[in-house]
Amino acid sequence: MKYRLEVFVLPVSDVDRAKEFYARCGFHCDVDHDGGEHFRVVQFTPPGSACSITFGIGMPSRAEPGQYSGIHLVVNDVEAAVAELRERGIDVSDPYHFGETGQGPGVHPERIDFGSYASFDDPDGNSWLLVTGRE
């Protein structure tokens, strides 16, 4: 049996603001279905990802906007991802890594998989983590 994570509902407070933000991040808008004032579903997929995010009005979620943290986006070059997001106007942290003494600046000295990070928040405060990993 395979279990594939393909979409999750992300709580946001303003659908149009979230839509603009994720488009600016370079995510692809797959769906924007307006079912009236009580229902709207918007789906975005990060470049190269098999998993999408969905948000909207009338979406099933127990979480309040801004409560999601540490949503991982695995990239093969965290420095290039940071540069690309900054070029798109996204406020993203400088790269960092963890070592024996805790968190340190810059990419991991040995550039190991899952060793270098950067982070950014959407307009509601849902936080995303860029992490280097295998393709």
SEMAR-840484 format. One line per 3 residues: number of its first residue (from 1); their letters; for each residue x, z, y of N, C-alpha, C, CB. Coordinates in Angstrom, 1 decimal. Atoms other than C-alpha are relative to their C-alpha. Glycine has a CB too. Layout:
% SEMAR-840484
NUM = A = X Z Y X Z Y X Z Y X Z Y  ... .
//
This chain:
% SEMAR-840484
1 = MKY = 0.8 0.0 -1.2 0.0 0.0 0.0 0.9 0.0 1.2 -1.0 1.2 0.0  -0.7 0.0 -1.2 1.3 -0.9 3.4 -0.9 0.6 1.1 0.5 -1.5 0.4  0.8 -0.5 -1.2 0.3 0.9 6.6 0.8 -0.5 1.2 0.0 1.6 -0.1 .
4 = RLE = -0.6 0.6 -1.2 1.1 -1.1 9.7 -0.7 0.6 1.3 -0.1 -1.5 0.0  0.5 -0.4 -1.3 0.7 0.4 13.1 0.0 -1.2 0.9 0.9 1.2 0.7  0.1 1.3 -0.8 -0.6 -2.5 15.2 -0.5 0.2 1.4 -0.8 -0.9 -0.7 .
7 = VFV = 0.5 -0.3 -1.4 -2.3 -0.9 18.2 -0.3 1.5 0.1 -1.3 -0.9 0.3  0.4 -1.4 -0.3 -2.9 2.5 19.8 -0.7 0.0 1.4 1.1 1.0 -0.1  0.7 -0.1 -1.2 -5.2 3.5 22.6 0.8 0.9 0.9 -1.4 0.6 -0.2 .
10 = LPV = -0.8 -0.8 -1.0 -3.3 4.7 25.7 -1.0 0.4 1.1 1.1 -0.9 0.6  0.9 -0.5 -1.0 -5.3 6.9 28.1 0.6 -0.3 1.4 -0.2 1.5 -0.1  -0.4 0.3 -1.4 -5.1 5.6 31.7 -1.2 0.3 0.9 0.4 -1.5 0.2 .
13 = SDV = 1.0 -0.3 -0.9 -7.1 6.5 34.8 -0.6 -1.2 0.8 0.4 1.1 1.0  0.3 1.2 -0.8 -7.2 3.1 36.5 0.4 -1.3 -0.8 0.6 0.0 1.4  -0.3 1.2 0.9 -7.5 0.0 34.2 0.7 -1.1 0.8 -1.3 -0.5 -0.5 .
16 = DRA = -0.7 1.1 -0.7 -6.5 -2.5 36.9 1.4 0.3 0.4 -0.8 -0.4 1.2  -1.4 -0.4 -0.3 -3.5 -0.5 38.0 0.9 0.0 -1.2 -0.1 1.4 0.7  -0.7 0.0 1.3 -2.4 -0.1 34.4 0.3 -1.4 -0.4 -0.7 0.7 -1.1 .
19 = KEF = -0.2 1.4 0.4 -2.9 -3.8 33.8 1.1 -0.6 0.8 -1.3 -0.8 0.2  -1.1 0.5 -0.9 -0.7 -4.7 36.8 1.3 0.5 -0.4 -0.3 0.3 1.5  -1.3 -0.7 0.4 2.0 -2.2 35.7 0.5 -0.6 -1.2 -0.2 1.5 -0.1 .
22 = YAR = -0.6 0.5 1.3 2.3 -3.4 32.1 0.3 -1.5 0.1 -1.1 0.2 -1.1  -0.3 1.4 -0.2 2.2 -7.1 33.2 1.4 -0.1 0.7 -1.0 -0.7 0.9  -1.3 -0.1 -0.7 5.1 -6.2 35.6 1.1 0.4 -0.9 0.0 0.9 1.2 .
25 = CGF = -1.0 -0.4 1.0 6.9 -4.6 32.6 0.4 -1.2 -0.9 -0.5 1.1 -0.8  -0.3 1.1 0.9 6.8 -8.0 30.9 -0.8 0.0 -1.2 1.4 -0.1 -0.3  0.9 0.0 1.2 4.2 -7.1 28.3 -1.0 -1.1 0.2 -0.8 1.4 -0.1 .
28 = HCD = 1.0 1.1 0.0 1.8 -9.9 27.3 -1.4 0.5 -0.1 0.3 -0.9 -1.2  1.4 -0.3 0.0 -1.9 -9.5 28.1 -0.7 -0.8 -1.1 -0.7 -0.2 1.4  0.6 0.7 1.1 -3.6 -10.4 24.8 -1.6 0.0 0.2 0.3 0.8 -1.3 .
31 = VDH = 1.5 -0.1 -0.1 -7.2 -9.3 25.7 -0.3 0.7 1.3 -0.6 0.8 -1.2  0.6 -0.8 -1.1 -9.1 -8.3 28.8 -1.5 -0.4 0.0 0.6 -0.4 1.5  1.5 0.3 0.2 -12.8 -8.1 27.8 -0.8 1.1 0.8 -0.3 0.1 -1.5 .
34 = DGG = 0.8 -0.9 -0.8 -15.2 -6.7 30.3 -1.4 0.0 -0.5 0.0 -0.5 1.5  1.4 -0.1 0.6 -18.4 -5.5 28.6 -1.0 0.7 0.9 0.1 0.7 -1.3  0.9 -0.6 -1.0 -20.0 -4.1 31.8 0.7 1.3 0.5 -1.3 0.4 -0.7 .
37 = EHF = -0.6 -1.2 -0.7 -19.5 -0.9 33.8 0.4 1.1 -0.9 -1.0 0.5 1.0  -0.3 -1.1 0.9 -19.3 1.3 30.7 1.0 -0.4 -1.1 -1.2 0.6 -0.6  -0.9 0.4 1.1 -17.0 -0.7 28.5 0.9 -1.2 0.5 -0.7 -0.4 -1.2 .
40 = RVV = -1.0 1.0 -0.3 -13.8 -2.7 29.1 1.2 0.3 -0.9 0.5 -0.1 1.5  -1.2 -0.1 0.8 -10.9 -3.3 26.7 1.1 -0.9 0.4 -0.3 -0.2 -1.5  -1.2 0.8 -0.3 -7.4 -4.5 27.7 1.1 0.3 -1.0 0.4 0.4 1.5 .
43 = QFT = -1.1 -0.2 1.0 -4.6 -5.0 25.2 1.2 -0.8 0.5 -0.5 -0.5 -1.4  -1.3 0.5 -0.4 -1.0 -5.6 26.0 1.0 0.2 -1.2 0.6 0.6 1.3  -1.0 -0.1 1.0 1.9 -6.3 23.6 1.4 -0.1 0.7 -0.2 -1.1 -1.1 .
46 = PPG = -1.4 0.1 -0.5 5.6 -5.6 24.5 0.6 -1.3 -0.7 0.8 1.2 -0.3  -0.6 1.2 0.5 7.8 -8.7 24.0 0.7 0.3 -1.4 1.1 -0.6 1.0  -0.6 -0.2 1.3 8.8 -9.0 20.3 -0.6 1.1 -0.8 1.4 0.3 0.2 .
49 = SAC = 0.6 -1.1 0.7 6.6 -6.1 19.2 -1.1 -0.4 -0.9 -0.4 1.1 0.9  1.2 0.2 0.9 4.1 -6.0 16.3 -1.1 1.0 0.4 0.4 0.1 -1.5  0.9 -1.0 -0.4 2.4 -3.1 18.0 -0.4 -0.2 1.4 0.5 1.4 -0.3 .
52 = SIT = 0.5 0.2 -1.3 0.2 -3.3 21.0 -0.6 1.3 0.6 -1.1 -1.1 0.1  0.7 -1.2 -0.6 -1.3 -0.8 23.5 -1.4 -0.6 0.5 0.8 0.6 1.2  1.3 0.3 -0.5 -5.0 -0.8 24.4 -0.5 1.1 0.9 -1.0 -0.2 -1.2 .
55 = FGI = 0.5 -0.9 -0.9 -6.6 0.8 27.3 -1.3 -0.6 0.6 1.0 0.5 1.1  1.2 0.5 -0.6 -9.9 0.5 29.2 -1.0 1.1 0.4 -0.6 -1.0 -0.9  1.1 -0.9 -0.3 -13.2 2.1 29.9 -0.9 0.1 -1.3 -0.9 -0.6 1.2 .
58 = GMP = 0.8 -0.2 1.2 -15.3 3.6 27.1 0.9 0.0 -1.3 -1.1 -1.0 -0.1  -0.9 0.0 1.2 -12.2 3.7 24.7 0.0 1.3 -0.6 1.4 -0.5 0.5  0.0 -1.2 0.7 -12.1 6.3 22.0 1.4 0.7 0.2 -0.3 -0.2 -1.5 .
61 = SRA = -1.3 -0.8 -0.2 -9.4 8.9 23.1 -0.4 1.4 0.4 0.9 -0.7 1.0  0.2 -1.4 -0.3 -9.3 12.6 23.2 1.0 0.5 1.1 0.1 0.9 -1.2  -1.1 -0.4 -0.9 -6.2 12.6 25.4 -0.4 -0.4 1.5 1.3 -0.7 -0.4 .
64 = EPG = 0.2 0.3 -1.4 -6.3 12.6 29.2 1.2 -0.9 0.5 0.0 1.3 0.9  -1.1 0.9 -0.5 -4.3 10.0 31.2 1.2 0.8 0.3 -0.5 -0.8 1.3  -1.3 -0.6 -0.3 -0.6 10.9 31.4 0.4 1.0 -1.0 -0.1 0.7 1.3 .
67 = QYS = -0.4 -1.0 1.0 -0.5 13.0 28.3 0.9 -0.5 -1.1 -1.2 0.6 -0.7  -0.8 0.5 1.0 1.4 10.6 26.1 1.5 0.0 0.5 -0.4 -1.5 -0.4  -1.4 0.0 -0.3 5.2 11.0 26.0 0.8 -0.5 -1.1 0.4 1.4 0.5 .
70 = GIH = -0.9 0.4 1.0 8.1 9.6 24.2 -0.4 -1.2 -0.8 0.3 1.1 -0.9  0.4 1.2 0.7 6.5 6.3 23.3 1.3 -0.9 -0.1 -1.2 -0.8 0.7  -1.3 0.7 0.2 9.6 4.4 21.8 -0.2 -1.5 0.1 0.6 0.4 -1.3 .
73 = LVV = -0.2 1.4 0.0 10.5 0.9 22.7 1.4 -0.3 -0.4 -0.3 -0.7 1.5  -1.3 0.2 0.6 13.4 -0.1 20.5 0.5 -1.3 0.6 0.0 0.0 -1.5  -0.7 1.2 -0.6 15.8 -2.6 22.2 1.4 -0.1 -0.6 0.0 0.1 1.6 .
76 = NDV = -1.3 0.1 0.5 19.1 -4.0 21.1 1.1 0.3 1.1 0.2 -1.4 -0.6  -1.0 -0.3 -1.1 20.8 -3.4 24.5 -0.8 0.8 1.1 0.6 -1.3 0.6  0.7 -0.8 -0.9 19.5 -0.5 26.6 0.4 -0.3 1.4 0.2 1.5 -0.3 .
79 = EAA = -0.4 0.3 -1.3 21.6 -1.5 29.6 -0.7 -1.2 0.5 1.5 -0.2 0.1  0.7 1.2 -0.4 20.1 -5.0 29.7 -1.5 0.3 0.2 0.2 -1.1 -1.1  1.4 -0.3 -0.1 16.6 -3.6 29.2 -0.3 0.8 1.3 -0.5 0.9 -1.2 .
82 = VAE = 0.1 -0.7 -1.2 17.1 -1.2 32.1 0.1 -1.0 1.2 1.1 1.1 0.2  -0.2 1.0 -1.0 18.4 -4.1 34.3 -1.3 -0.8 0.2 1.2 -0.8 -0.2  1.2 0.9 -0.1 15.4 -6.3 33.4 -1.2 0.7 0.6 -0.3 -0.5 -1.5 .
85 = LRE = 1.2 -0.7 -0.6 12.8 -3.6 34.1 0.2 0.3 1.5 -0.2 1.3 -0.8  -0.3 -0.3 -1.4 14.5 -2.7 37.4 -0.2 -1.3 0.8 1.4 0.5 0.2  0.3 1.2 -0.7 14.4 -6.4 38.4 -1.5 -0.3 0.1 0.7 -1.2 -0.8 .
88 = RGI = 1.4 0.1 -0.1 10.7 -6.3 37.7 -0.7 1.1 0.8 -0.6 0.1 -1.4  0.5 -1.1 -0.9 10.3 -3.3 40.0 -0.4 1.3 -0.7 -1.1 -0.6 0.8  0.3 -1.2 0.7 10.0 -0.6 37.4 1.0 1.0 0.2 -0.2 -0.3 -1.5 .
91 = DVS = -0.9 -1.1 -0.2 11.5 2.8 38.1 0.4 0.5 -1.3 -0.7 1.1 0.9  -0.5 -0.4 1.3 13.6 3.4 35.0 1.3 0.8 0.2 0.2 -1.2 -0.9  -1.2 -0.8 -0.1 16.3 6.0 34.5 1.2 -0.7 -0.4 -0.2 1.3 -1.0 .
94 = DPY = -1.3 0.5 0.5 19.9 5.3 34.0 0.1 0.3 -1.5 1.2 0.6 0.8  -0.2 -0.3 1.4 21.0 5.1 30.4 0.7 1.4 -0.2 0.8 -1.1 -0.7  -0.6 -1.3 0.3 21.9 8.4 28.7 0.1 0.0 -1.6 -0.8 1.1 0.5 .
97 = HFG = -0.1 -0.2 1.5 22.9 9.6 25.2 0.1 1.5 -0.2 1.3 -0.7 -0.5  -0.1 -1.4 0.4 23.1 12.9 23.3 1.3 0.1 -0.8 -1.2 0.4 -0.8  -1.2 -0.3 0.7 26.3 14.4 22.0 0.0 1.5 -0.4 1.2 -0.4 0.8 .
100 = ETG = -0.2 -1.4 0.5 27.7 17.7 20.8 -0.4 1.0 1.1 1.4 0.3 -0.4  0.3 -0.9 -1.1 27.2 19.2 24.3 -1.4 -0.3 0.7 1.1 -0.1 1.0  1.3 0.3 -0.6 23.7 17.8 24.9 -0.1 -1.4 0.6 -0.4 1.0 1.1 .
103 = QGP = 0.2 1.4 -0.6 22.6 14.9 27.1 1.1 -0.3 0.9 -1.4 0.0 0.7  -1.1 0.5 -0.9 25.3 12.9 28.8 -0.4 -1.3 0.6 1.3 -0.1 -0.8  0.3 1.3 -0.7 25.3 9.9 31.2 0.6 -1.2 -0.8 0.6 0.1 1.4 .
106 = GVH = -0.5 1.2 0.6 25.7 6.4 30.0 -0.4 -0.2 -1.5 1.5 -0.1 0.1  0.3 0.3 1.4 25.3 4.7 26.6 0.9 0.8 -0.9 0.2 -1.5 -0.3  -0.8 -0.8 1.0 26.6 6.4 23.5 1.4 -0.7 -0.1 -0.7 0.0 -1.4 .
109 = PER = -1.4 0.6 0.0 30.4 5.9 23.4 0.2 -0.9 -1.2 1.0 1.2 0.0  -0.2 0.9 1.2 30.2 4.4 19.9 -1.1 -1.0 -0.2 0.1 0.9 -1.3  1.1 1.0 0.0 27.1 2.4 20.7 -0.8 0.0 -1.4 0.5 -1.4 0.4 .
112 = IDF = 0.7 0.0 1.3 25.4 3.6 17.5 -1.5 -0.3 0.2 0.2 1.4 -0.6  1.4 0.2 0.0 21.9 2.7 16.6 -0.7 1.3 0.3 -0.5 -0.6 -1.3  0.8 -1.2 -0.4 19.4 5.1 18.1 0.8 1.0 0.7 -0.8 0.6 -1.2 .
115 = GSY = -0.9 -0.9 -0.7 22.1 6.6 20.2 -0.1 0.0 1.5 1.4 -0.3 -0.4  0.0 0.1 -1.5 21.4 5.4 23.8 -1.5 -0.2 0.4 0.8 -1.3 0.4  1.3 -0.1 -0.5 18.3 5.9 25.8 -0.2 -0.2 1.5 -0.6 1.4 -0.3 .
118 = ASF = 0.4 0.0 -1.4 16.5 5.4 29.1 -1.5 0.2 0.0 0.4 -1.4 0.8  1.5 -0.3 0.0 13.0 6.3 30.2 -0.7 -0.4 1.3 -0.2 1.5 -0.2  0.8 0.4 -1.1 10.2 5.3 32.5 -1.4 0.5 -0.2 0.0 -1.5 0.4 .
121 = DDP = 1.4 -0.4 0.0 6.6 6.4 33.3 -0.9 -1.1 0.5 -0.2 1.3 0.7  1.0 0.9 -0.6 3.5 4.4 33.8 -0.6 0.7 1.2 -1.1 -0.4 -1.0  0.6 -0.6 -1.2 1.4 5.1 37.0 -0.7 1.3 -0.3 -0.9 -0.9 0.7 .
124 = DGN = 0.7 -1.2 0.4 -0.5 7.9 35.1 0.9 1.1 -0.5 -1.0 -0.3 -1.0  -0.9 -1.0 0.5 2.6 9.6 33.8 0.2 -0.1 -1.5 -0.4 1.4 0.4  -0.3 0.2 1.4 2.5 8.4 30.2 1.5 -0.5 0.0 -0.9 -1.1 -0.6 .
127 = SWL = -1.5 0.2 -0.1 6.3 8.3 29.4 0.4 -0.9 -1.2 0.7 1.3 0.0  -0.6 1.0 0.9 8.2 5.5 27.6 1.4 0.3 -0.1 -0.3 -1.4 0.4  -1.4 -0.2 0.3 11.6 5.8 26.0 0.6 -1.3 -0.6 0.2 1.2 -1.0 .
130 = LVT = -0.8 1.2 0.5 13.9 2.8 25.6 1.1 0.6 -0.9 0.6 -0.8 1.2  -1.0 -0.5 1.0 16.2 3.4 22.6 0.6 -1.2 -0.6 -0.6 1.0 -1.0  -0.7 1.1 0.8 18.9 1.1 21.1 -0.3 0.2 -1.4 1.5 0.1 0.4 .
133 = GRE = 0.3 0.0 1.4 18.2 0.1 17.6 0.3 -1.3 -0.6 -1.4 0.5 -0.3  -0.2 1.3 0.7 18.6 -2.6 15.0 -1.2 -0.9 0.3 0.1 0.3 -1.5  1.1 1.0 -0.1 16.7 -5.8 15.4 -0.6 -0.3 -1.3 0.5 -1.3 0.6 .
//
